Amino acid sequence: MRILVTDGMDKKGIAQLVEMGHEVVEQFYAPEELGAALREFDCVIVRSATKVRANHIDEAKGGKLKLIIRGGVGVDNIDVKYAEENGITVKNTPNASSNSVAETAMAHMFSCAHYISIAGHTMREGKWEKKAYGKGFEVSGKVLGIVGFGRIGQCLCKLAKGIGMEVIAYSRTRREGLEEKFGMKYVELDELLAQSDFISLHTPAIDGVPMIRKETIEKMKDGVVIINTSRGSNIDEADLLEALNSGKVRGAGLDVYVEEPTHNQDLINHPAVSCTPHIGAATKEAQGRIGEEIVDIISKF
């Protein structure tokens, strides 16, 4: 097969593909160039930067393309249904990065609770803001509401239970036996919003209105902390900023944004925000596992 890697891939995985006899080309294409380029490849491997839309698939028709692999969990950057209707298989790597993303969510929880991000920033400015930021609170003993109890949500639950948190979860699909296995409790969304000290989002992009917006924020506890390592569109950033300014939301840990790279300087510079540039799955271990899953997918295909 001739394989295009647009957004990078673990070098060991690429070497394995080459050893198997495949030709691997690492190159990013601008959206207006991508469709024509895809005609020349049997398989394309993308992360989150490359979007494979219906117009790209139309341009690739008559070419070699028959497999699209998303190196990661969510596939909302690919028009999956349209691809499959045109005979192109779409796969992802749902197992590889779950633990890394869960750890990132947990790190943001600690950062918001103990002012780690803003306190460290002010120290680099030569300040010693001990009084201003010596008002943190413990994460242990608090209620964590997980929205979306799939692989990442389950990994986060294990971490949270390990430090003594109570975990409740809302999920559109509820698998039998998970409450007993993980020591958590399923609840309806409004109940989760009302009871949680921390709310962590682990759902795909939702069509229509964002899940976290003024209406849902009003149902939350005063002083809640919101964590988002899922999709930026799951939060209305203007409504979140308003709630941070009023104190309704005590802190927010953000790894994803409506626009990436984000230009929302008011949000990322807010002293109650702990922010990272969409690096939740960007660990050495996760990238290695993603590479292994991709090689396995291509081998079976």
C-alpha positions in Angstrom: 0.0 0.0 0.0 1.0 3.6 -0.5 0.3 5.4 2.8 0.0 9.1 3.6 0.7 10.4 7.1 -0.4 14.0 7.4 -0.1 14.9 11.1 2.8 12.8 12.3 3.1 9.3 13.7 5.4 7.4 16.0 8.7 6.6 14.2 8.7 3.0 15.3 5.2 2.5 13.7 6.4 4.0 10.5 9.4 1.8 10.4 7.2 -1.3 10.9 5.0 -0.3 8.0 8.1 0.2 5.8 9.4 -3.2 6.9 6.1 -4.7 5.9 6.7 -3.4 2.4 4.5 -0.3 2.4 5.5 3.0 1.0 5.0 5.8 3.7 4.9 9.5 2.8 4.9 12.0 5.7 3.4 15.3 4.4 0.8 17.8 5.6 -1.5 19.1 2.8 -3.6 22.3 3.0 -7.4 21.7 2.8 -7.5 22.9 -0.8 -4.8 20.5 -1.8 -5.8 17.4 0.2 -8.5 15.9 -2.0 -6.3 15.7 -5.1 -3.4 14.3 -3.1 -5.6 11.5 -1.7 -6.1 10.1 -5.1 -2.5 8.9 -5.1 -2.7 6.9 -1.8 -4.3 3.7 -0.7 -4.5 4.9 2.9 -4.3 8.2 4.8 -3.4 8.4 8.5 -4.6 11.7 10.3 -4.7 13.1 13.8 -6.8 16.1 14.7 -5.2 18.8 12.4 -6.3 17.2 9.1 -10.0 17.3 8.3 -11.2 14.8 5.7 -14.5 16.2 4.5 -17.0 15.2 1.7 -15.4 17.5 -0.8 -12.0 15.8 -0.3 -13.6 12.4 -0.7 -15.3 13.6 -3.9 -11.9 14.8 -5.3 -10.3 11.5 -4.4 -12.9 9.4 -6.3 -11.4 7.3 -9.1 -8.1 7.2 -7.2 -6.6 4.6 -4.9 -8.0 5.7 -1.5 -9.7 2.9 0.4 -8.7 3.4 4.1 -8.7 6.4 6.4 -7.3 6.0 9.9 -7.7 8.5 12.7 -4.8 8.2 15.2 -6.9 8.9 18.2 -10.4 8.4 19.6 -12.8 11.0 18.0 -13.5 10.8 14.3 -15.5 14.0 14.0 -12.8 15.5 11.8 -13.8 12.9 9.2 -17.1 12.6 7.3 -17.3 8.9 8.2 -20.7 8.2 6.8 -19.9 9.8 3.4 -16.6 8.0 3.2 -18.1 4.6 3.9 -20.9 5.3 1.4 -18.2 5.7 -1.2 -16.4 2.4 -0.3 -13.8 3.9 2.0 -13.2 2.2 5.4 -12.7 4.5 8.4 -10.9 3.3 11.5 -9.6 4.9 14.7 -7.4 3.9 17.7 -9.7 4.2 20.6 -7.6 2.3 23.2 -4.2 4.0 22.8 -4.5 7.4 24.3 -7.2 6.9 27.0 -4.9 6.9 30.0 -2.9 9.9 28.8 -6.0 12.0 28.3 -7.4 11.0 31.7 -4.1 12.0 33.4 -4.2 15.4 31.6 -7.7 15.9 32.9 -6.6 15.0 36.4 -3.6 17.3 36.2 -5.9 20.2 35.3 -8.1 19.4 38.3 -5.1 19.7 40.6 -3.9 22.8 38.8 -7.2 24.5 39.3 -7.6 23.4 42.9 -4.1 24.5 44.0 -3.6 27.5 41.6 -0.5 25.8 40.1 -0.8 27.3 36.6 -1.3 31.0 37.6 1.0 30.8 40.7 3.8 29.4 38.6 3.2 32.1 36.0 3.4 35.0 38.4 6.6 33.6 39.9 8.2 33.7 36.5 7.3 37.4 36.5 9.4 37.8 39.7 6.3 37.9 42.0 5.7 36.0 45.3 1.9 35.8 45.5 1.7 33.4 48.5 -1.3 35.3 50.0 -3.2 35.5 46.7 -2.9 31.9 45.8 -2.6 30.3 49.2 -6.3 29.6 49.2 -6.5 26.3 47.4 -8.6 23.3 48.3 -8.1 19.5 48.3 -9.4 17.4 45.5 -9.8 14.4 47.7 -13.3 14.0 49.1 -14.9 16.0 46.3 -17.5 14.9 43.9 -16.4 14.4 40.3 -19.0 14.4 37.6 -17.8 12.6 34.4 -19.8 13.4 31.3 -19.3 10.5 28.9 -18.2 7.3 30.5 -16.3 5.6 27.7 -12.7 4.5 27.8 -11.3 7.9 28.9 -14.0 8.5 31.4 -13.4 5.1 32.9 -9.6 5.8 33.2 -10.3 9.1 34.9 -12.7 7.4 37.3 -10.0 5.0 38.4 -7.6 7.8 39.0 -10.2 9.8 40.9 -11.3 6.9 43.1 -7.6 6.3 43.9 -7.3 9.7 45.5 -10.6 9.5 47.4 -13.1 11.3 45.2 -16.7 10.3 44.8 -17.6 9.7 41.1 -20.9 10.1 39.4 -21.3 9.9 35.6 -23.7 10.7 32.9 -23.7 8.8 29.6 -26.1 8.4 26.8 -25.3 4.7 26.7 -25.0 2.8 30.0 -23.2 -0.6 30.1 -24.3 -3.1 32.7 -21.9 -3.8 35.5 -19.8 -0.6 35.3 -21.2 0.9 38.5 -20.0 -2.1 40.5 -16.7 -2.4 38.6 -15.6 1.2 39.0 -17.5 2.2 42.2 -19.3 5.0 40.5 -23.0 5.9 40.0 -24.9 6.8 36.9 -27.1 9.9 37.2 -29.1 12.1 34.8 -27.3 15.2 33.5 -29.1 17.8 35.6 -28.3 15.8 38.7 -24.6 15.6 37.8 -24.6 19.4 37.1 -26.1 20.1 40.5 -24.0 17.7 42.6 -20.5 17.9 41.2 -17.6 19.9 42.5 -15.6 19.0 39.4 -17.1 18.3 35.9 -15.0 16.7 33.3 -16.1 16.3 29.7 -15.3 13.2 27.7 -17.9 13.2 24.9 -17.5 13.6 21.1 -18.5 16.9 19.5 -22.2 17.5 19.9 -24.3 18.9 17.1 -26.2 22.1 17.9 -25.8 24.0 21.2 -22.7 23.3 23.3 -23.2 21.1 26.4 -21.7 23.7 28.7 -23.4 27.0 28.2 -25.2 29.7 30.3 -28.3 27.5 30.8 -26.3 24.5 32.1 -23.8 26.5 34.1 -26.7 28.0 36.1 -27.6 24.5 37.2 -24.2 23.9 38.7 -22.9 24.4 42.2 -21.3 27.8 42.9 -17.6 27.4 42.7 -17.6 24.4 40.4 -14.5 23.5 38.3 -14.9 22.6 34.7 -12.4 20.4 32.8 -12.5 19.9 29.0 -10.1 17.5 27.2 -12.8 16.4 24.7 -13.8 18.9 22.0 -13.7 22.6 22.2 -17.2 23.0 20.7 -18.6 21.3 23.8 -18.2 24.6 25.7 -19.6 28.0 24.9 -16.4 30.0 25.6 -18.1 33.3 26.1 -20.5 31.8 28.6 -17.7 30.1 30.4 -15.7 33.4 30.6 -18.7 35.2 32.0 -19.1 32.5 34.7 -15.4 32.7 35.6 -15.6 36.5 35.9 -18.7 36.2 38.2 -17.1 33.5 40.3 -19.9 31.0 39.5 -17.2 28.8 38.0 -14.2 28.8 40.3 -11.8 27.4 37.7 -11.5 25.7 34.3 -8.9 23.3 32.9 -8.9 23.4 29.1 -6.9 21.4 26.6 -9.3 22.0 23.7 -10.9 25.1 22.2 -13.5 26.1 19.7 -10.8 27.4 17.4 -7.3 25.8 17.3 -4.9 27.4 17.7 -7.1 29.5 19.9 -7.2 33.3 19.7 -9.4 33.7 22.8 -6.8 35.6 24.8 -9.3 36.7 27.4 -10.1 33.1 28.2 -6.6 31.6 28.3 -5.2 34.6 30.2 -7.8 34.4 32.9 -6.2 33.7 36.3 -8.7 30.9 37.0 -7.9 29.0 33.8 -5.3 26.2 33.5 -4.7 25.8 29.8 -2.7 23.5 27.5 -2.5 23.4 23.6 -4.4 20.2 22.9 -1.7 17.9 24.2 -3.9 15.4 26.2 -2.8 12.4 24.1 0.7 13.7 23.4 2.7 11.4 25.6 5.5 9.1 24.5 3.5 6.1 25.7 0.3 7.0 23.9 2.0 7.8 20.6 3.7 4.4 20.7 0.4 2.6 21.4 -1.3 4.6 18.6 1.4 3.5 16.2 1.0 -0.1 17.3 -2.8 0.1 16.7 -2.3 1.7 13.3 0.1 -1.1 12.2 -2.4 -3.7 13.5 -5.3 -2.0 11.6 -3.3 -2.0 8.3 -2.1 -5.5 8.8 -5.7 -6.8 9.2 -7.0 -4.6 6.4 
